[in-house]
């Protein structure tokens, strides 16, 4: 029997850390960075996290090209 190990950091915290470290990224680049740590993460899950963080005022997403988005941290000020 394989025991599942819970991650100590939630996905949204890791997402914010990646954006803080690397700056603005496309959604595909962000997805690739997150799937290195969270193997079972799907693109639908990423969209849900992005929506929650954008509603919460933590990030901003802008449409770049067809099907591509730019994700950036909102600087407090």
Order of alpha helices (4+ residues) and beta strands (2+ residues): alpha-beta-alpha-alpha-beta-beta
